[in-house]
Amino acid sequence: KGQFSIGFWNKTFIVASCMAVLKGVFDVVTILPDSTGWRTCKERLGGQAGVERFLEMKFSSNWIAALLRMAELEVLGDEGKRVRYCADMMVSGHTYFAGLFSLSAYKQTFFSGVGHVCANLVGLLCLCCMTTEVVLVAAARFHYTVDMLAALALVGLLFDSSYVDQLASDWSEGFRWQDPRTFQPSSSPFFRFILNFMRSRYPPSQAADTKPIIASRATGLVNPRVTSGGPPWSWRTAYDLQMEELSWDEKNGLGPGPKLGERAGQPRVIVT
């Protein structure tokens, strides 16, 4: 029915970014031999000559040149061929991409309003695709089984994380509608700069005489800022949060008196 969810869009790419960073860290801190064996991987690199080209990169003595060479290999490949390294095992990128976007597609369909039958069919199709991917990758010895299991477990844990839900909710706020004169984006760890920019762009004198409009919020996500009064990473008590809001409103000429979770006289609203 055309009910696109910006919340799930943001959530999907937050999890994808986290998985990409984790994969890079895992591959560096623990080197696993290639699942097909050294002999096969050596042939894939171009034999001894290909191995020698990699040995010429000296990260300890000339890391800038080595880094530029690695970037060149990633973009252009080695002699026109894409390079697949011998220790790029943990975690399986194929599996976490397939699992993440299958789960996101199911969730997007479920909350789009097309009905449970259609959502279940999409979920069944995504499950079949995931099963086929895992079986084929394992049969081709493209990855260890633990690489794929770890990828699926991490995707599931990150997708259901309250921290990820809060970030996606914050970044989605005001997507469909907002009052540019009074809109104040929520303060996530990566949102401080934008928050300060918006406050400086729309000074209190501009918002004081205007009745604020509650900005739109994402559907299908857990938003602890709305349900409990603070983000999951905050150690502040509900009283601290209330005092902060009272201080902010008084400072900006909006008057004292809003309850916890209210800003400028707005009632608490939970979008479901």
Phi, psi and omega per residue, in radians:
K1 nan 0.260 3.068
G2 1.323 0.321 -3.141
Q3 -1.534 1.369 3.136
F4 -1.218 2.354 -3.135
S5 -1.843 1.862 3.088
I6 -1.149 -0.478 3.131
G7 -1.090 -0.822 3.119
F8 -1.198 -0.555 3.079
W9 -1.075 -0.892 3.125
N10 -1.104 -0.740 -3.115
K11 -1.077 -0.722 -3.130
T12 -1.070 -0.783 -3.084
F13 -1.380 -0.409 2.990
I14 -1.148 -0.804 3.121
V15 -1.133 -0.714 3.121
A16 -1.070 -0.706 3.122
S17 -1.148 -0.757 3.106
C18 -1.067 -0.738 3.139
M19 -1.148 -0.668 3.117
A20 -1.119 -0.732 3.109
V21 -1.148 -0.784 3.129
L22 -1.070 -0.711 3.122
K23 -1.073 -0.764 3.116
G24 -1.092 -0.732 3.140
V25 -1.160 -0.797 -3.125
F26 -1.058 -0.717 -3.115
D27 -1.171 -0.489 -3.128
V28 -1.431 -0.798 -3.008
V29 -1.314 -0.488 3.120
T30 -2.394 2.019 -3.105
I31 -1.618 2.036 3.071
L32 -1.762 2.367 3.087
P33 -1.058 2.694 3.132
D34 -1.027 2.440 -3.077
S35 -1.154 -0.342 3.109
T36 -1.642 -0.058 -3.136
G37 1.722 2.738 -3.080
W38 -1.148 -0.687 -3.092
R39 -1.060 -0.796 3.141
T40 -1.154 -0.714 -3.124
C41 -1.183 -0.629 3.120
K42 -1.113 -0.696 3.075
E43 -1.147 -0.635 -3.141
R44 -1.167 -0.532 3.121
L45 -1.402 -0.126 -3.133
G46 1.824 0.426 3.119
G47 1.319 -2.809 -3.107
Q48 -1.090 -0.601 3.133
A49 -1.105 -0.704 3.107
G50 -1.161 -0.691 3.102
V51 -1.103 -0.709 3.126
E52 -1.079 -0.644 3.129
R53 -1.111 -0.606 3.090
F54 -1.278 -0.621 3.135
L55 -1.176 -0.357 3.122
E56 -1.247 -0.317 3.119
M57 -1.400 1.990 -3.083
K58 -1.876 1.638 -3.119
F59 -1.222 -0.472 -3.107
S60 -1.311 -0.628 -3.065
S61 -1.780 -0.563 -3.112
N62 -2.482 1.249 -2.995
W63 -1.257 -0.468 3.141
I64 -1.146 -0.857 3.122
A65 -1.097 -0.678 3.128
A66 -1.153 -0.695 3.137
L67 -1.159 -0.707 3.112
L68 -1.138 -0.660 3.112
R69 -1.144 -0.694 3.103
M70 -1.136 -0.698 3.095
A71 -1.108 -0.683 3.100
E72 -1.101 -0.718 3.111
L73 -1.113 -0.670 -3.130
E74 -1.170 -0.661 -3.067
V75 -1.497 -0.850 -3.021
L76 -1.761 -0.336 -3.089
G77 1.449 -3.107 3.133
D78 -1.879 1.962 -3.079
E79 0.993 0.702 3.086
G80 1.452 0.009 -3.119
K81 -1.982 2.438 3.105
R82 -1.166 2.389 -3.085
V83 -1.584 2.241 2.952
R84 -1.997 2.046 -2.996
Y85 -1.328 3.013 -3.043
C86 -1.650 -0.102 -3.116
A87 -2.274 0.419 -3.119
D88 -1.600 1.178 -2.995
M89 -1.854 -1.145 -3.035
M90 -1.507 2.165 -0.141
V91 -1.726 2.997 -3.126
S92 -1.256 1.971 3.108
G93 -1.149 -0.673 3.117
H94 -1.035 -0.749 -3.054
T95 -1.262 -0.740 -3.092
Y96 -1.246 -0.558 3.059
F97 -1.167 -0.812 3.141
A98 -1.093 -0.772 -3.125
G99 -1.163 -0.761 -3.102
L100 -1.138 -0.842 -3.076
F101 -1.317 -0.443 3.009
S102 -1.173 -0.799 3.121
L103 -1.111 -0.727 3.136
S104 -1.157 -0.678 3.119
A105 -1.102 -0.709 3.115
Y106 -1.130 -0.805 -3.133
K107 -1.113 -0.750 3.138
Q108 -1.062 -0.750 3.127
T109 -1.164 -0.693 -3.101
F110 -1.098 -0.722 -3.084
F111 -1.609 0.048 -3.126
S112 -1.430 -0.253 3.113
G113 1.621 0.218 -3.119
V114 -1.414 -0.178 3.107
G115 1.931 2.733 -3.086
H116 -1.196 -0.602 -3.102
V117 -1.107 -0.852 3.138
C118 -1.109 -0.723 3.136
A119 -1.114 -0.696 3.120
N120 -1.173 -0.627 3.089
L121 -1.146 -0.734 3.083
V122 -1.109 -0.734 3.092
G123 -1.076 -0.716 3.115
L124 -1.139 -0.724 3.106
L125 -1.099 -0.769 3.122
C126 -1.122 -0.654 3.106
L127 -1.127 -0.713 3.096
C128 -1.114 -0.718 3.107
C129 -1.106 -0.730 3.138
M130 -1.131 -0.765 3.138
T131 -1.096 -0.744 3.114
T132 -1.090 -0.738 -3.138
E133 -1.087 -0.810 -3.108
V134 -1.120 -0.764 -3.122
V135 -1.132 -0.789 -3.106
L136 -1.178 -0.710 3.118
V137 -1.138 -0.717 3.113
A138 -1.177 -0.701 -3.131
A139 -1.159 -0.604 3.133
A140 -1.448 -0.043 -3.102
R141 0.990 0.619 -3.140
F142 -1.332 -0.475 3.101
H143 -2.556 2.769 2.947
Y144 -1.229 2.705 3.110
T145 -1.091 -0.645 -3.122
V146 -1.131 -0.524 3.091
D147 -1.063 -0.750 -3.104
M148 -1.291 -0.703 3.122
L149 -1.136 -0.720 3.112
A150 -1.125 -0.683 3.122
A151 -1.079 -0.805 -3.128
L152 -1.155 -0.695 -3.140
A153 -1.139 -0.766 -3.129
L154 -1.156 -0.697 3.106
V155 -1.069 -0.790 3.139
G156 -1.093 -0.742 -3.123
L157 -1.190 -0.748 -3.139
L158 -1.202 -0.677 -3.107
F159 -1.150 -0.507 3.139
D160 -1.727 0.182 -3.117
S161 -1.312 2.351 3.082
S162 -1.174 -0.492 3.105
Y163 -1.164 -0.779 3.124
V164 -1.156 -0.713 3.097
D165 -1.042 -0.721 -3.126
Q166 -1.177 -0.738 3.100
L167 -1.068 -0.808 3.138
A168 -1.108 -0.663 3.111
S169 -1.141 -0.746 -3.140
D170 -1.114 -0.751 -3.095
W171 -1.286 -0.294 -3.131
S172 -1.651 -0.242 -3.080
E173 -1.089 2.278 3.127
G174 1.441 0.186 -3.115
F175 -1.178 -0.756 -3.074
R176 -1.529 -0.661 3.066
W177 -2.729 2.665 3.101
Q178 -2.889 2.790 3.013
D179 -1.729 1.878 -3.052
P180 -1.079 -0.319 -3.127
R181 -1.448 -0.410 -3.061
T182 -2.194 -0.104 -3.056
F183 -1.172 2.226 3.095
Q184 -2.138 1.896 3.141
P185 -1.099 2.552 -3.129
S186 -1.154 2.679 -3.001
S187 -1.688 1.503 2.978
S188 -1.466 2.864 3.139
P189 -0.935 -0.637 -3.118
F190 -1.654 0.146 -3.039
F191 -1.953 0.091 -3.055
R192 -1.059 -0.803 -3.076
F193 -1.087 -0.776 -3.138
I194 -1.132 -0.679 3.134
L195 -1.076 -0.833 3.138
N196 -1.130 -0.639 3.121
F197 -1.121 -0.750 -3.119
M198 -1.165 -0.664 -3.130
R199 -1.172 -0.622 3.124
S200 -1.325 -0.489 -3.111
R201 -1.311 -0.642 -3.138
Y202 -2.063 1.550 -3.074
P203 -1.142 2.846 -3.101
P204 -1.008 -0.626 -3.108
S205 -1.070 -0.448 -3.121
Q206 -1.411 -0.484 -3.078
A207 -1.685 -0.269 -3.000
A208 -1.157 -0.634 -3.078
D209 -1.611 0.134 -3.069
T210 -2.055 2.317 3.080
K211 -1.304 2.055 -3.043
P212 -1.168 2.677 3.048
I213 -1.912 2.275 3.136
I214 -1.179 2.199 -3.140
A215 -1.227 2.665 3.127
S216 -1.143 2.654 3.108
R217 -2.218 2.703 -3.108
A218 -1.255 2.560 3.081
T219 -1.695 2.704 3.058
G220 1.424 0.027 -3.127
L221 -2.024 2.648 3.045
V222 -1.488 2.188 -3.106
N223 -2.101 1.558 -3.110
P224 -1.059 -0.411 3.084
R225 -1.029 -0.613 -3.105
V226 -1.557 -0.712 -3.037
T227 -1.399 -0.589 -3.087
S228 -2.159 -0.096 3.063
G229 1.668 -0.056 -3.135
G230 -2.810 2.743 -3.139
P231 -1.247 2.778 -3.080
P232 -1.168 -0.358 -3.130
W233 -1.549 0.000 -3.095
S234 -1.546 2.373 3.067
W235 -1.716 0.052 -3.135
R236 -1.321 2.598 3.122
T237 -1.403 2.940 3.116
A238 -1.066 -0.605 3.119
Y239 -1.134 -0.728 3.120
D240 -1.075 -0.741 3.135
L241 -1.124 -0.692 3.136
Q242 -1.147 -0.744 3.131
M243 -1.124 -0.615 3.122
E244 -1.142 -0.750 3.134
E245 -1.166 -0.704 3.110
L246 -1.091 -0.752 3.130
S247 -1.114 -0.712 -3.123
W248 -1.133 -0.755 -3.112
D249 -1.166 -0.736 3.140
E250 -1.146 -0.686 -3.136
K251 -1.117 -0.606 -3.082
N252 -1.701 0.253 3.031
G253 1.259 0.424 -3.123
L254 -1.698 -0.050 3.044
G255 1.528 2.583 3.113
P256 -1.374 2.957 2.979
G257 2.010 -0.189 -3.141
P258 -1.228 2.526 3.112
K259 -1.416 3.020 -3.128
L260 -1.003 2.271 3.136
G261 1.585 -0.071 3.125
E262 -1.812 2.642 3.107
R263 -2.439 2.108 3.118
A264 1.054 0.719 3.075
G265 1.378 0.181 -3.123
Q266 -1.446 2.411 3.030
P267 -1.290 2.709 3.083
R268 -1.234 2.260 -3.092
V269 -2.229 2.261 3.069
I270 -1.980 2.054 -3.140
V271 -1.598 2.172 3.137
T272 -2.051 nan nan
